[in-house]
Amino acid sequence: MRAFVDTSSLFKRYVEERGSTEFDRLLQDATEIAVSPITRIEMNAVIGRRLRERSLTPEQATRLRSETEKDFQSFHRVIWSETLEKEATKLVYQYPLSTLDAIQLASGILSEADLFVTSDHGLFKEARKEVRKTMFL
């Protein structure tokens, strides 16, 4: 099973938070993880923010960056393309999505994943209208 995972859920793989246990179970069933072309940037933005907030130590941030970079080598990454831009643009007119959420949803659609996984309430609400099987963590 290919699972498209947005950044809000993927972060649960690296830091214990609500939904981490469910995410670990999901990973056992997934044969492939698909991510958006913006996920790497968003992951590093979350790590940087948590470092500035001091909810991560510099050592933890370094470890997280290393782990995520290693994992990104095995993820299916949706490629940035004109098709992705058109799909995301269509979605911002259909739904009240932020730019980044529209890119995540468009990426999930284009990835042809069997499951769309998010921990963002707004994105989940709209993804349910576009993707056959969605999961909220």
N, C-alpha and C positions, 0 to 999 in steps of 0.2 A: 504494500500500500504506500503510495506517495502522499505525504502530508505536507501541505503548505503551512508554514509557521511564520507568523508575524513577529516582530521584535519583542512586543510585550510578553509573548509566551516563551519565546526562545531564551530570554534572559533567565527564566525559571530553571533552565538547565544548569546554570552556573552559580546562581545564588538561591539559597533556600528561602522561599517565600510562599504565600498562599498559592496553591495550585502546582507546586513543584513535584509533589508525589504523583499527581495525576499525569503531569507531563512526562515523568519518567516511565510511567506505564504505557503511555502513548508511544514513546520511543521504542519500546520493546516490540510493538506491533508494526511499526513503520519500516518499510524496506528502503525508503528514500525520503529525505527532508528537502523540500524546496523553499527557497527564500527569495525575497525581492532584491533588486540591485541596490536598494537603499539600506538594506538590513545591516550590512557591515558598518556603515556610517552611523546609523542609529544606535547600534550596540556600543560603539565607542563613545557616542555622545552620552549614553546612560552611565557608562563607566566613569567618564570624565565628570559628569554631574555629581555622582555619588562620591567620587574622590573629593570634589570641592566641598560637598556637604559633610565630609568626614564620616560617612557611613561605610566607607571602604578605606582601608589603609593603603599606602602606596604599594606595599607588597602584594596585597590582595588584588589591586587594580592591575599590576603587572602580570600576576598569575592569570587573571580573567582575560586580559588581552591576548596572552599566549595561547590559552585554551580555545578561545573563540577563533583565532587565526588558524589554528590547527584544524578545528572542525570545519571551517569554511571551505577547506580543500575538498571535503567529501560531500558538501551540500550541492544540490542542483540549484544553480543560480539563474533566475530569469534574467535574460539579457535586456539591457536598456535598448529600446528601439522605437521607431515611429509608431508601430502597432501598440506598444505599451503606452506611449504618450496619448494616442487617440482614445484608447480604452479608459485611461484615467481621466481624460478630459470629459468624456461622455458621462462618467460616473459622478463628477462634481456637479454636473447639471441635473442629474437624476436624484442625488441624495445629498444631505447636509454633511459632507465629508471634508476633512482638512486635506490639503494637498498630499501630505505624506500618507494619510489613510487611503486616499484614492489610488495612490501608487501601489500600496500594499494590496488592496482589493483587486486592482487590475492585474497585478503580478500573480495573485492567487488564481484568478480566472485563467490567465494565459499559461500557467504552469500545468494545467490539466490535472491537478492533484485530486485524489480521491476524497480528501478531507482538508478543510480550511480551519486553522486553529488560531484563535486570538484571545487576548485577555483584556481587550478594549471593548467596553459596552457598546459604544456608538458604532464601531466598525463591525462588531458582531451582528448588531441589529440590521445593518444594511447588507452584510455578507450573506445573511440567511435568504435574502431576496434574489441573490445572484448565483450562489453556489449551492449545489445539491445537498452536500453534507458539511455542516459547520459544527465547531465545538468551541465553547467558551470555557476558559480555565480561570 
